[in-house]
Amino acid sequence: MNSFSQQDLEQLAARGISVEKAEAQLECFRNGFPELDIVAPASTKRGILAPKRAEQDAYIAAWEQYLKEGHKILKFVPASGAASRMFKNLFQYLEDGIETPFIQEFLAHKDQFAFGPQLAGKEGQEAVRYLLYDMHYGDLPKGLLLFHKYRDGARTPALEHLVEGAQYCKGEGEKPTVYLHFTVSHDHLPLFRQHIADNLKKFEDKYDVKYDVTFSEQLPSTDTLAANPDGTPFRTKDGKLLFRPGGHGALIENLNQQDADIVFIKNIDNVVPDRLKKDTIRYKQILAGVLVTEQKRVFEALKDPNLSDEERAKLNRPIRVCGVVKNTGEPGGGPFLVREADGSISCQILESTQISDPELMKQSTHFNPVDLVCAIRDYEGNPFDLPRYVDPQTGFISNKSKDGKELLALELPGLWNGAMSRWNTIFVEVPVSTFNPVKTVNDLLREQHQ
């Protein structure tokens, strides 16, 4: 048991973190997390649906029918954090002046970027400095960077998500409403609000829809304590506790606050220009069709008065359909089959940090592009309390440092990993054309973003 000082207790209270929660976090540092009983990577032979054309069309029809029934559909986009990692190579170039192949590619093709016109007449370090500092690309969030060129002006990822929403998230009616929710950092919230407000009418007119766009920030109560290597609380130079953001798993609280029947989740940077959106739209409809088809089956089963309590508890959970892509060597987690404590097998998206056997990673045929469709109401229409379905034993610990001192950082169970561990999950294979993330600025030179 840790004895927290009065100052500690005030710090915890200011963030809305209970002493019990803080104690539990420190316990995680001391004891670590148990290993998962992983049966095998999921594949199209076991655990991953790969619907043929006729089945795909039937799922799309099921989704179109569902939209006619007046349900509320939401597009949920995690968009917090600065894009500074995208420009790591450019920052390095300003520091050392070395024109690496990466820098040479950037400078040779700078006119091809959507932000290229603003760099006209500038070369070398001057162009890079102007981009990172004068245009603030070094500290803006990814969602507000110019990604794609169009005749009527360049678009940011935030605007591409507005366009996507109008394609597969709108209901029926003369001017249907498209609901979008962005999770953003506190510092970027005013910029996001202004950017959306400045562009909303243009896209409402273009797609003949009405947008309802909301925002939320990661809650301070989801921050986690940092610890010393021995598991005691890490303290800053002035003796205060150090808190760190709990990772994207904290967003389960933001998702829990949403009022919707069905929620699409996709990362902010996974967008393509209009000419390549066809596959994305089709497969979003397929994933949603799989979801509402399964939900209908589950709701019918739950009406059976002869259902045992155990069967009812297993069925009456949030449902998610996860699009998974054939493994092309991209880093990140993937779909696996895991044996639970009761002996049953569940479908889980796992990160590499959760997998101790490297052979299992090598055998993995698919990876997780973060392409989810979620049903978050029960069969009586009540919202599920989503934090109840988090597996707290699936967080992970990483080594960091502050002020030259080593520390341990605790990440909460990830949003699509342990935070949804106790959901009912279906994996569906989607084509790699639907996955086009932007990790470095030069990724914007790929054909998929031109």
N, C-alpha and C positions, 0 to 999 in steps of 0.2 A: 504494500500500500504506500503510495507517495503522499508526502505531506505537502500540500500546496500552501503557499504563503497567501496573505490577504491580497497582495498585488496580483498573484496568479489567479486567484478566484475572481477578481475584478476583470482581468483580461478574458477569462473564460466566459463570464457573464455577458461581457460586451459583445461577444460573438454568438451568444446563444448556445454555448456548448456546456453541457452538464459535467459535473465532476466525474460521474460514473462513465460518461462517454470518454473523457480524457484518460481515465484509468484504463479503460478497455483498450484504447489506442496504445498506451505504453506497454500493456500486456502483450499486444501483437509484436512489438519490437523485441520483447524478451523471449517469447515463445515461437515466433514465426508463424507460418501458415501450413496446415497439413497438405500433403501431396494429394492430388486428385487421382482417382482410380480410372485411368484412361483406357478404354477398351480398344479403340482404333480410331484413326482419322475417318471421318465420314467420306463416302464416295457415292457415285451414281449407282453402284451395286448395292450400297448399304447406307441409307440415311438421307440421300440427296435426290429429290425429284428432278427429273429432266423431261418435262412434258413435251410430247410431240405436237405438231402443228394443230391438229384437230382439238387436242386437249387445251392448248393455249387459247384457241378461239373460244372454247367453251368457258374458260376462266375469264376472259375479257368480257364475254356476254354476261357472266355472273356479276362482274364488277359494275358494268353499265346499268344492270337492273338494280343493284344496290344503291347506286347514285340517284336513281329515280324515286327512291323511297324516303327521301328527305333527311338522310343522316348527315351529321356534321363531320366533315373531313378536315384534317389539319396537316400541314407540312411543317415539321419541326427541324430546325437547322442549327446544329451547334456551330457557333461562329465566334467564340471568344478567342482571345489571344492575338498578339501581334504577329505579323508575317516576317519578323526579323530573320528566322531560320531560312526562309526562301532566298535571302540575300547574303548568306554567310560568306560565299565566295567573293561577292562584291565588296563587303566590308574588309575582307583580307587584302584585296587588291589595293584599296585606299591606304592600307597600313604599310604594305611592302612594295607596291608598285610592280609586282611580278605578273606578267601577262601569261597566265596558265592557259591551257587549251580551252578551259571553261570561259575564261575572260575573253579570249580571242573570239570564241563563238558569239558571246554576248555582244561584243563591240561590232563584229562584222555584220550582225543581223539586227542591230538595235532598231532600225527603221521598221522591222516587221512586227514589233510588239505593238499592242493596242495603245500603249503610252508613248510609242516611238516619236510621233510628231512633236511632242514636248521636249524631246532631246535634240531636235534639229539644230545643226550648226555647232554641236558640242561633241568633242572627241575624248577618248581615253578617260583619265580620272575625273576630268571636268564633268563629263556626261554622267558618270557613276555618282559623283558627289551631288550633282543636281537632282538625280533621281532619289537618292536616299535621304537627303537633307532638305533641299528646297521643296521637293514634291512630297516629302515625309513618308516615302515608301518604306523606309527603314523602321518606322514605328507604327504605321497604319495596320489595321487588321486585314487579313486576306480578302475578306468579304467586300472591302472598299477599294481594291486595286483594279485598274482596268485590265481585263483579261482578253476580251474578244472585240474585233472590229466589225462594224456594220455601217451601211451607207448613212443611216440616220444617227450615228454616234456610237462610240465604244461603250461596252457594257461591263459592269463589275459582276462578280459571282452573285452578290445579293440580288441584282436585277435579273440574272439568269434564273434564279430560283423563283422569282415572280412569274417569269415566263413559263417555267416548268409547271408551276402550280396551276396555271390557267389551262394546261393541257390534260391533267389527270386528277386534279383535286376539286374541280368545280361540280356543284350539284346541278339541279334542273332549274328552269325558270328563264325569264326573258333576259335578266342581267344577273347571273348567279354570283354568289359570294365565294371568293377564294380566301381561305384562312391560312395565314403563315405565322410562325413564331420563331424568332431568332434568339438564341442565348448569346449574350455579348458581355464583354468586360465592362466594368463601371466607367472606365476612362473613355471607352469608345461609344458608349450609348448615345450621347448627343449627336455624334457624327452619323451613326446609323439612322437615327430618327430623321435627321435632316435629309440624308441621301434618299431614303425611301419617300419622304414627303415631296421632295423635288421631282421625283420621277413617276409617282403613282398614277397621275392622270393620263400620262402618255401611254402606259401599259393597260390601264382600264379601257381606254378608247380603242387601243390596238386589238385587244382580245375580247372586247365587249363583256367585261366582267366588273365586279366590284371587289376590291381587296380589303381585307381586315387583317392588318399586320400588327402583331404585338411583340414585345421584347421582355426578356428577364435577364437578371444577372445571377451568377453563381452565388448561393447563399453563404454568408460568413460562417454559419453553423456547420457547413460541410468542410471547412478547413480542418487540417489535421496537425497535431503537434509534431514537431521535429524532436529527435532524440539523439543523445550521445551514443557512441558505439556500445556502451554498457547498458543501454535501455533506459537511462535516466533522462529527464527532460533537458533538452538543449536550451541554453540561455544565451541571449545576445550580450554584447559588451556591457550594456547597462542593467544586466540581470533579469531581463524580461524573457518570458516564454517566446519561442519562435513558432509561428503558424505558417503552414504552406497550403496552397490550394490542393484539394483532394483528388484532382484529376477529373476526367470526363464522367467518372462514376457519380460525381456529385450532382450531375444533371438529372438523375432519377427524381430528385426533389422538384426540379423545374418541370419535368414531364408530368409529375403527379399533380401539378396545379392546373393542367390543361383540361378544358372542357371540350371533349370530342369523342366521337365513337371510334373512328379509325385515325391513326397517326402514321404518316410517312416520315422516316428519319433518314437523312443523308447529309454527309459532311459538306461544309460550305464550298470547298475547292473542287469538288467532283462535279463539274459542269462542262458542257460542250456548246459550241455555237449552234444556231438553229438548224443548219444543214445536216447536223449529225444527231439531232435529238430524237429521230424516229425510233431507234432501238430503245433508247431510254424510256420513252413514253410507253411503247408497247410492253416492255417488261415490267414497268411499274404497274400497269393494268393487270398483267398476268399474276404478279405477286399478290396484288390486292384481291384478285379473283380467287386465288388459292385460299387466302385468309378468310374471306366472307363465306366461302363454301365450307371450310372447316368449322367456322364459328356456328354456322347454321346446323351442322351435324351435332356439334357439342351442345348447343342450346336445346335441340330436340331430345338428346340423351338425358340432359339434366331434368327434363320434365317427367322422367320415369320415376314413379313413387317407389319402385322396388330397388332403386339404386342404393348400394351400401354407402355409409358415411365416408369410407375410405375412397371409393370410386368417385363419389361426388366431389370430395376435396381435390382429387387429382384433375378432374375435368374443369372445375370452377376456378380457373386461374386466367390471368392475362395470356393472350396468344400472340405470338409474333411469327412472321414469315421472313426469313433471312435470305436475300439473294446472295449466292456465292459464285465466285468466278474461278475458272480453271487456273491452276498455279502457273504463273509465268515468271516466277522468281522475285515477285514484289515482296518487300518485307512486311511483316505483320502477322496477325493471328489467322486462325482458320476454323473450319467446322470439325468437331470431334464428337465421338460417342463416349459418354462417361457413365460409369456404374455408380449409382447412388447407394446410400447406406442401407436402403431396403432391398437392394439387389436389382432394382429396375434400371433400365438404360435410358439416359436422357441425351438430347441433342444440345451441345454447348458450343458457343464461340469461345475459343481459348487464345490467349496471347502466348507468345513464345516463353515469356517469363513464368508461365504456369506449367510448362512442360519440361520435366527434368531429363527425359530420354530423347537425345537428339535424333535417334532413329525414327521416332514417331513423326518428328517434323519432316524428315526426309521422305517418309511414305505419304505425306499429305498431298492430295491431288488438287485441292481447292483452297482458296483463301477468302478472307472476309473483307469486302470492299465497303462495309458499312452501308448497307442497302436494305433497310428494314421497313416492314409495314406491320403495325401493331393494333391490336384490339384491346382497349383498356376499360371496357364496361362488362359487367357480368350479365347473365341471362335475364335478370330482372331490370336491366338498364341502369344499375348503380355503378358508379366509378369504383374500380379496384383501388385499394390503398397500396400503391406500388412498392413503397419501401418494405412492406411485409414480405415481398418475394425476392429480396436481395439475399444472397448467401454471404454473410460477413466474413466467412473463412476463405474468401477468394481474392483478398487484396494482395498487394505485394510491396516489398520494401526495397528501396534503392539507395545507393551511396551518393551523397552530395557533400558540398562544403559551403561554409560561410565564414567570412573574416579569417580565412586560412585554417579554420577548424573543421575536421571531418564531422559529418552528421548523417543520421539515418532519416530518410523521408518515407512517409507512408502514403501509398496511393489507395484510395477506396476501390472496392470492386468496380471494374469498368462498366460504363453504361450498357454496352452490348455484350459484356462478359458476365461477371458475377452479379451485377445489379439486376440482370434479367435471368439469373441462373434458374430460378424456380418458376419461370414462365413455361407454357407449353410451346414448343418450338418446332418449326418445319423449315428445312433447308430446300431451296430451289436453285438450280443452276441457271445463271444468267450469262450472257455473252460478255467477253472482255471489253467490247465496244462501249459498254455502259459504265466502265470504270476508267476515269481519266483525271486522276488527282494531280495537283501541282505542288510538288515538294521543293523544287528549286525554280528560280526565275526562268532558266533556260527550258524548263518543261513547256513553257508557253510558246516555244518555237516548234513544238511537235505538230505534226499535221492535224491532230485532233483539236488543236486550239487556234489554228490559223483560219 
